[in-house]
Amino acid sequence: MHTAIREARDTLVPDLAGRHGPLPPLLLGLTVVTGLVDAFSYLALGHVFVANMTGNVVFMAFSLAGAKGFSLTASVVSLLAFAAGALLSGRFAGHRTPAHRGRLLLATTGLQVLLVLAALLADQLAGRPSSGWGRVVLIVLLGLAMGAQNGTVRRLAVPDLTTTVLTLTITGIAADSRPAGGAGGKPGRRVLSALAMFLGALAGAALVGHDHAGLSLLAAAVLLAGVAAALAPLRRSEQPWTR
């Protein structure tokens, strides 16, 4: 228990001179964003995820099997937009900021702010469409944003903070635990990651449920802007965590 508490504390208040510097709490913020955005897409756009591609692959199968309430088109569009976002982040990382993790995350979160705000504007103009081109536009904008986030976080390679996928994180909590014969893993950080996505999804679902779905996108944009603001003063840093 003491180890888990220490790990959680070190994740929330990291050693800025450590291997990952300020990245862990910032990635927890991005995990909250994932919960907010996926709550909006699934509940307001009709059974489609823009960050959880495992879910979309399953939804595609449901659609082909004739299950009601699922759209093959929506799932495919989301998958392609997400892949395009990840591709763009990979090319940017390789050509523009290959050696500075802070600048890479700053550029990505800046792009995400623009994409999420564009989605918010499209949502307001289209009146939250559950079908048609308005829905496609929202899925593309949000899929690009979350694909770029996932691609960048993959490059950053901070353990147990993928920001969009929890399956391996939760598996690690159980499989690496002492009752399973493991060394204990990093339960503190892993539990924080799961909790961050849970809280984001809870807030997003509550907003959608009370007919304030647009506020979930606004909250996501604010969080992303906060991450970018925290990174801005560090873009010229040469500390070890930036490499």
VOBA-1610 file (N, C-alpha, C; in pm, whole numbers, padded with zeros to 5 digits, always signed):
BEGIN
Met+00082-00121+00000Met+00000+00000+00000Met+00085+00126+00000His+00190+00123+00084His+00278+00240+00089His+00348+00263-00045Thr+00384+00153-00111Thr+00449+00165-00242Thr+00356+00227-00344Ala+00229+00184-00343Ala+00131+00237-00437Ala+00108+00386-00413Ile+00100+00424-00286Ile+00079+00565-00254Ile+00199+00648-00299Arg+00319+00596-00279Arg+00439+00669-00322Arg+00443+00682-00473Glu+00406+00575-00544Glu+00403+00581-00690Glu+00300+00681-00741Ala+00185+00683-00676Ala+00082+00779-00715Ala+00130+00922-00691Arg+00193+00943-00577Arg+00245+01077-00546Arg+00353+01119-00647Asp+00442+01025-00681Asp+00549+01057-00775Asp+00495+01083-00916Thr+00380+01023-00947Thr+00317+01048-01077Thr+00253+01185-01081Leu+00186+01222-00973Leu+00118+01351-00967Leu+00216+01466-00945Val+00319+01443-00867Val+00420+01546-00837Val+00557+01486-00868Pro+00593+01480-00996Pro+00716+01408-01035Pro+00842+01489-01009Asp+00952+01418-01012Asp+01084+01480-01006Asp+01113+01539-01144Leu+01121+01671-01153Leu+01140+01736-01283Leu+01275+01704-01346Ala+01366+01654-01264Ala+01497+01615-01318Ala+01501+01465-01347Gly+01389+01398-01329Gly+01384+01254-01351Gly+01372+01216-01497Arg+01358+01085-01523Arg+01359+01033-01660Arg+01247+01090-01745His+01129+01112-01685His+01015+01162-01762His+00972+01303-01721Gly+01046+01367-01633Gly+01021+01506-01597Gly+00875+01532-01563Pro+00815+01636-01624Pro+00676+01673-01592Pro+00572+01596-01672Leu+00613+01500-01753Leu+00520+01433-01844Leu+00409+01352-01775Pro+00437+01276-01667Pro+00332+01192-01609Pro+00202+01264-01573Pro+00204+01375-01497Pro+00075+01439-01467Pro+00009+01499-01591Leu+00088+01543-01687Leu+00030+01598-01810Leu-00040+01488-01889Leu+00015+01369-01891Leu-00048+01258-01961Leu-00174+01211-01888Leu-00176+01225-01756Leu-00300+01197-01684Leu-00409+01294-01727Gly-00372+01420-01749Gly-00468+01517-01799Gly-00522+01477-01936Leu-00435+01426-02022Leu-00479+01380-02154Leu-00569+01256-02143Thr-00548+01176-02039Thr-00634+01060-02017Thr-00775+01104-01980Val-00785+01210-01901Val-00917+01267-01869Val-00984+01317-01998Val-00905+01379-02085Val-00958+01425-02214Val-01018+01309-02292Thr-00950+01195-02293Thr-01001+01078-02364Thr-01139+01039-02312Gly-01155+01036-02180Gly-01284+01002-02124Gly-01393+01099-02163Leu-01362+01228-02162Leu-01459+01330-02200Leu-01501+01316-02346Val-01402+01299-02434Val-01430+01296-02577Val-01502+01168-02618Asp-01461+01054-02561Asp-01528+00930-02596Asp-01669+00925-02540Ala-01693+00987-02425Ala-01829+00996-02372Ala-01917+01075-02469Phe-01863+01185-02521Phe-01938+01265-02618Phe-01967+01185-02744Ser-01864+01120-02799Ser-01883+01051-02927Ser-01979+00933-02913Tyr-01966+00857-02807Tyr-02050+00737-02792Tyr-02194+00773-02759Leu-02213+00870-02671Leu-02348+00901-02624Leu-02420+01004-02710Ala-02344+01098-02769Ala-02409+01204-02846Ala-02408+01177-02996Leu-02311+01099-03044Leu-02301+01071-03187Leu-02350+00932-03223Gly-02386+00853-03125Gly-02446+00724-03153Gly-02353+00607-03167His-02307+00552-03054His-02235+00426-03052His-02113+00423-03144Val-02028+00524-03129Val-01900+00525-03200Val-01797+00589-03108Phe-01678+00531-03105Phe-01569+00589-03028Phe-01475+00664-03123Val-01409+00767-03069Val-01307+00837-03148Val-01167+00819-03090Ala-01157+00752-02975Ala-01026+00725-02915Ala-01004+00576-02893Asn-01109+00503-02865Asn-01097+00359-02836Asn-01122+00280-02963Met-01016+00249-03034Met-01031+00181-03163Met-01065+00034-03147Thr-01033-00026-03035Thr-01076-00164-03010Thr-01229-00171-03013Gly-01293-00075-02949Gly-01438-00071-02950Gly-01494-00056-03089Asn-01430+00027-03172Asn-01481+00048-03307Asn-01468-00077-03393Val-01361-00152-03377Val-01347-00277-03452Val-01460-00373-03414Val-01492-00380-03286Val-01602-00466-03242Val-01736-00414-03296Phe-01753-00281-03295Phe-01877-00223-03347Phe-01894-00252-03496Met-01784-00252-03570Met-01791-00287-03712Met-01845-00428-03730Ala-01799-00518-03647Ala-01847-00655-03654Ala-01995-00662-03618Phe-02036-00587-03514Phe-02178-00583-03476Phe-02263-00535-03593Ser-02215-00430-03660Ser-02290-00372-03771Ser-02307-00473-03884Leu-02199-00542-03918Leu-02205-00640-04026Leu-02296-00758-03990Ala-02307-00785-03859Ala-02394-00894-03815Ala-02540-00851-03806Gly-02567-00721-03831Gly-02705-00674-03829Gly-02755-00623-03697Ala-02665-00603-03599Ala-02707-00551-03469Ala-02757-00408-03485Lys-02863-00375-03416Lys-02923-00242-03427Lys-02847-00142-03340Gly-02846-00017-03385Gly-02785+00090-03308Gly-02639+00117-03338Phe-02583+00043-03434Phe-02443+00061-03469Phe-02431+00096-03617Ser-02333+00179-03649Ser-02314+00224-03787Ser-02177+00181-03837Leu-02176+00100-03941Leu-02049+00060-04000Leu-01974+00181-04054Thr-02047+00273-04118Thr-01984+00393-04175Thr-01916+00475-04067Ala-01988+00498-03956Ala-01932+00579-03848Ala-01806+00516-03791Ser-01809+00385-03769Ser-01693+00316-03713Ser-01574+00320-03808Val-01599+00300-03936Val-01490+00302-04035Val-01431+00443-04046Val-01517+00545-04052Val-01469+00683-04060Val-01383+00717-03939Ser-01429+00677-03820Ser-01352+00704-03699Ser-01217+00635-03702Leu-01216+00510-03745Leu-01091+00434-03753Leu-00993+00499-03850Leu-01041+00543-03966Leu-00954+00606-04065Leu-00903+00742-04018Ala-00991+00820-03953Ala-00950+00951-03902Ala-00846+00934-03793Phe-00867+00839-03705Phe-00771+00812-03597Phe-00635+00773-03655Ala-00637+00683-03754Ala-00512+00639-03816Ala-00441+00756-03885Ala-00519+00845-03949Ala-00460+00962-04015Ala-00395+01054-03912Gly-00461+01073-03798Gly-00403+01156-03692Gly-00273+01097-03639Ala-00272+00965-03620Ala-00150+00900-03572Ala-00038+00909-03675Leu-00075+00896-03803Leu+00024+00908-03911Leu+00086+01048-03913Leu+00001+01150-03902Leu+00051+01288-03902Leu+00143+01314-03784Ser+00106+01263-03667Ser+00191+01285-03549Ser+00325+01215-03567Gly+00322+01096-03629Gly+00447+01024-03652Gly+00540+01097-03748Arg+00484+01151-03854Arg+00565+01226-03949Arg+00620+01354-03886Phe+00537+01420-03807Phe+00582+01543-03741Phe+00695+01513-03644Ala+00679+01404-03568Ala+00782+01367-03471Ala+00912+01333-03540Gly+00903+01272-03656Gly+01024+01230-03725Gly+01098+01342-03795His+01024+01449-03832His+01086+01553-03915His+01102+01688-03844Arg+01018+01714-03742Arg+01020+01847-03682Arg+01079+01848-03540Thr+01038+01755-03456Thr+01084+01755-03317Thr+01133+01617-03275Pro+01227+01559-03350Pro+01265+01421-03322Pro+01336+01400-03190Ala+01394+01503-03132Ala+01476+01484-03013Ala+01424+01558-02891His+01307+01618-02898His+01257+01697-02785His+01113+01657-02755Arg+01095+01583-02647Arg+00963+01532-02613Arg+00865+01644-02575Gly+00917+01748-02509Gly+00831+01857-02468Gly+00771+01932-02586Arg+00854+01962-02685Arg+00806+02034-02803Arg+00707+01948-02883Leu+00733+01819-02889Leu+00643+01729-02960Leu+00505+01728-02896Leu+00499+01714-02764Leu+00370+01712-02696Leu+00302+01847-02703Leu+00380+01954-02696Leu+00324+02088-02708Leu+00259+02108-02845Ala+00328+02068-02950Ala+00272+02082-03085Ala+00145+02000-03100Thr+00144+01880-03046Thr+00027+01793-03059Thr-00092+01848-02982Thr-00070+01893-02859Thr-00182+01945-02781Thr-00234+02075-02842Gly-00145+02155-02900Gly-00192+02276-02969Gly-00283+02241-03085Leu-00243+02140-03163Leu-00327+02095-03274Leu-00458+02039-03223Gln-00454+01965-03114Gln-00576+01908-03057Gln-00674+02016-03013Val-00623+02121-02953Val-00711+02231-02911Val-00789+02284-03031Leu-00718+02306-03142Leu-00784+02358-03262Leu-00888+02261-03315Leu-00856+02132-03318Leu-00948+02032-03371Leu-01071+02016-03281Val-01050+02016-03151Val-01164+01999-03059Val-01253+02124-03061Leu-01193+02242-03070Leu-01275+02364-03079Leu-01351+02366-03212Ala-01288+02318-03319Ala-01359+02309-03447Ala-01475+02212-03436Ala-01456+02102-03364Ala-01564+02006-03343Ala-01676+02069-03261Leu-01640+02146-03161Leu-01741+02215-03080Leu-01823+02311-03166Leu-01755+02386-03252Leu-01825+02478-03341Leu-01916+02401-03437Ala-01865+02292-03493Ala-01947+02212-03585Ala-02068+02154-03513Asp-02049+02114-03388Asp-02159+02059-03310Asp-02268+02163-03288Gln-02227+02285-03257Gln-02324+02392-03234Gln-02397+02431-03363Leu-02324+02433-03473Leu-02385+02473-03600Leu-02480+02365-03653Ala-02441+02238-03632Ala-02521+02128-03687Ala-02630+02081-03594Gly-02630+02133-03471Gly-02734+02091-03377Gly-02717+01947-03331Arg-02594+01903-03309Arg-02560+01769-03262Arg-02624+01660-03346Pro-02574+01642-03466Pro-02633+01543-03557Pro-02602+01400-03513Ser-02700+01313-03522Ser-02678+01171-03493Ser-02661+01091-03621Ser-02667+01159-03735Ser-02646+01094-03864Ser-02611+01201-03967Gly-02573+01159-04088Gly-02546+01253-04195Gly-02406+01312-04188Trp-02384+01415-04272Trp-02252+01474-04286Trp-02205+01547-04161Gly-02298+01605-04088Gly-02258+01672-03964Gly-02192+01576-03867Arg-02248+01458-03856Arg-02189+01355-03769Arg-02053+01312-03821Val-02040+01296-03952Val-01912+01255-04010Val-01804+01359-03981Val-01838+01486-03996Val-01741+01593-03970Val-01692+01588-03825Leu-01785+01569-03732Leu-01747+01562-03591Leu-01657+01442-03565Ile-01691+01329-03621Ile-01610+01208-03601Ile-01470+01228-03658Val-01460+01288-03776Val-01329+01310-03838Val-01243+01404-03754Leu-01300+01514-03711Leu-01224+01612-03632Leu-01174+01550-03501Leu-01263+01481-03431Leu-01225+01424-03302Leu-01134+01302-03321Gly-01157+01224-03426Gly-01070+01110-03453Gly-00928+01154-03485Leu-00915+01260-03564Leu-00782+01315-03592Leu-00712+01359-03464Ala-00785+01428-03378Ala-00728+01479-03253Ala-00678+01365-03165Met-00761+01261-03151Met-00724+01152-03062Met-00618+01061-03123Gly-00619+01047-03256Gly-00513+00972-03322Gly-00377+01040-03306Ala-00377+01173-03320Ala-00253+01248-03301Ala-00203+01233-03157Gln-00296+01237-03062Gln-00257+01220-02921Gln-00196+01082-02899Asn-00261+00979-02952Asn-00213+00843-02931Asn-00077+00822-02996Gly-00059+00874-03118Gly+00069+00860-03185Gly+00182+00929-03111Thr+00152+01047-03057Thr+00254+01122-02983Thr+00289+01053-02852Val+00187+01009-02780Val+00211+00944-02652Val+00291+00816-02671Arg+00267+00748-02781Arg+00347+00629-02813Arg+00494+00666-02828Arg+00522+00780-02891Arg+00660+00826-02907Arg+00722+00862-02772Leu+00642+00921-02684Leu+00693+00964-02554Leu+00732+00844-02467Ala+00656+00735-02479Ala+00689+00608-02413Ala+00704+00621-02262Val+00607+00688-02199Val+00605+00691-02053Val+00528+00568-02006Pro+00589+00481-01927Pro+00525+00354-01889Pro+00389+00373-01821Asp+00291+00294-01865Asp+00158+00285-01802Asp+00074+00411-01818Leu+00113+00499-01909Leu+00034+00620-01933Leu+00013+00635-02084Thr-00068+00545-02139Thr-00096+00548-02282Thr-00203+00650-02318Thr-00283+00693-02223Thr-00389+00796-02231Thr-00515+00752-02303Thr-00510+00647-02386Thr-00632+00607-02458Thr-00666+00459-02442Val-00576+00378-02390Val-00598+00234-02379Val-00572+00190-02236Leu-00665+00116-02177Leu-00650+00072-02039Leu-00639-00079-02023Thr-00659-00154-02131Thr-00661-00300-02118Thr-00530-00353-02059Leu-00417-00312-02117Leu-00288-00359-02066Leu-00259-00302-01928Thr-00306-00180-01902Thr-00286-00118-01772Thr-00355-00199-01662Ile-00480-00234-01686Ile-00556-00310-01587Ile-00501-00453-01576Thr-00460-00510-01690Thr-00397-00642-01685Thr-00272-00638-01598Gly-00193-00531-01613Gly-00070-00518-01535Gly-00097-00508-01386Ile-00205-00439-01347Ile-00238-00427-01205Ile-00257-00565-01145Ala-00330-00652-01218Ala-00358-00786-01166Ala-00240-00882-01186Ala-00188-00888-01308Ala-00086-00988-01340Ala+00046-00963-01270Asp+00079-00836-01243Asp+00206-00803-01178Asp+00194-00791-01027Ser+00075-00817-00974Ser+00053-00803-00830Ser+00123-00915-00753Arg+00144-00895-00625Arg+00209-00997-00543Arg+00123-01122-00529Pro-00012-01110-00518Pro-00092-01234-00514Pro-00075-01319-00640Ala-00039-01254-00754Ala-00018-01330-00877Ala+00125-01379-00890Gly+00208-01348-00789Gly+00347-01392-00793Gly+00441-01290-00855Gly+00390-01169-00885Gly+00473-01065-00944Gly+00542-00979-00840Ala+00612-00878-00889Ala+00687-00790-00800Ala+00605-00672-00752Gly+00479-00664-00795Gly+00396-00551-00753Gly+00372-00450-00861Gly+00458-00448-00966Gly+00439-00355-01078Gly+00437-00211-01030Lys+00351-00132-01092Lys+00333+00008-01055Lys+00186+00036-01035Pro+00127-00022-00928Pro-00018-00007-00908Pro-00063+00136-00889Gly+00020+00218-00825Gly-00019+00357-00800Gly-00043+00433-00928Arg+00052+00428-01020Arg+00039+00498-01148Arg-00073+00437-01232Arg-00083+00306-01233Arg-00183+00239-01315Arg-00325+00270-01267Val-00344+00270-01137Val-00476+00303-01083Val-00511+00449-01114Leu-00415+00537-01106Leu-00440+00678-01141Leu-00481+00692-01286Ser-00417+00615-01375Ser-00452+00620-01516Ser-00596+00576-01539Ala-00635+00465-01477Ala-00772+00417-01490Ala-00871+00516-01429Leu-00835+00573-01316Leu-00923+00668-01249Leu-00940+00794-01333Ala-00833+00841-01398Ala-00841+00961-01481Ala-00940+00941-01595Met-00933+00826-01663Met-01026+00802-01773Met-01169+00786-01720Phe-01183+00719-01607Phe-01315+00702-01546Phe-01378+00837-01514Leu-01301+00925-01453Leu-01355+01056-01416Leu-01390+01139-01539Gly-01306+01132-01642Gly-01337+01203-01766Gly-01465+01152-01828Ala-01479+01019-01834Ala-01600+00960-01892Ala-01723+00991-01806Leu-01707+00989-01675Leu-01818+01020-01585Leu-01866+01163-01605Ala-01771+01256-01612Ala-01808+01396-01634Ala-01872+01414-01770Gly-01814+01353-01873Gly-01870+01365-02007Gly-02010+01307-02015Ala-02032+01190-01956Ala-02164+01127-01958Ala-02267+01212-01883Ala-02224+01269-01772Ala-02316+01354-01696Ala-02357+01477-01776Leu-02261+01536-01846Leu-02292+01654-01927Leu-02385+01620-02043Val-02357+01508-02111Val-02444+01466-02220Val-02583+01434-02168Gly-02589+01365-02054Gly-02716+01326-01996Gly-02803+01444-01954His-02740+01556-01922His-02813+01677-01882His-02822+01777-01997Asp-02805+01727-02120Asp-02819+01807-02241Asp-02717+01921-02249His-02596+01894-02198His-02487+01990-02209His-02367+01922-02277Ala-02395+01845-02382Ala-02290+01766-02445Ala-02175+01853-02495Gly-02208+01971-02547Gly-02103+02058-02598Gly-02002+02097-02491Leu-02047+02101-02365Leu-01956+02138-02257Leu-01848+02032-02236Ser-01876+01907-02273Ser-01772+01806-02260Ser-01657+01834-02356Leu-01689+01883-02476Leu-01585+01921-02571Leu-01512+02045-02524Leu-01588+02139-02468Leu-01524+02261-02416Leu-01429+02226-02302Ala-01473+02137-02213Ala-01386+02096-02102Ala-01261+02027-02154Ala-01276+01943-02258Ala-01159+01877-02318Ala-01063+01980-02376Ala-01117+02081-02445Ala-01032+02185-02504Ala-00958+02263-02396Val-01026+02291-02285Val-00963+02364-02174Val-00849+02282-02113Leu-00874+02153-02093Leu-00769+02067-02038Leu-00648+02060-02132Leu-00675+02046-02261Leu-00566+02042-02359Leu-00488+02173-02359Ala-00560+02284-02351Ala-00493+02414-02346Ala-00408+02426-02219Gly-00457+02368-02109Gly-00380+02369-01985Gly-00250+02291-01998Val-00257+02175-02063Val-00135+02096-02087Val-00038+02174-02175Ala-00089+02238-02280Ala-00004+02317-02368Ala+00060+02434-02292Ala-00019+02499-02206Ala+00034+02612-02129Ala+00144+02568-02034Ala+00130+02448-01976Ala+00233+02398-01886Ala+00362+02364-01961Leu+00347+02321-02086Leu+00464+02282-02166Leu+00534+02401-02230Ala+00462+02508-02256Ala+00518+02621-02329Ala+00648+02674-02269Pro+00656+02694-02136Pro+00782+02746-02080Pro+00897+02645-02088Leu+00865+02518-02117Leu+00966+02413-02116Leu+01016+02377-02255Arg+00968+02450-02357Arg+01001+02409-02493Arg+01149+02428-02526Arg+01220+02509-02449Arg+01363+02528-02471Arg+01448+02453-02369Ser+01382+02375-02284Ser+01454+02299-02183Ser+01545+02195-02248Glu+01658+02170-02186Glu+01752+02069-02234Glu+01774+01963-02128Gln+01684+01952-02034Gln+01698+01852-01928Gln+01684+01711-01988Pro+01733+01611-01915Pro+01734+01474-01972Pro+01597+01423-02016Trp+01489+01464-01949Trp+01357+01411-01984Trp+01312+01453-02124Thr+01369+01559-02179Thr+01326+01607-02309Thr+01377+01520-02423Arg+01474+01432-02396Arg+01536+01353-02502Arg+01486+01209-02500
//
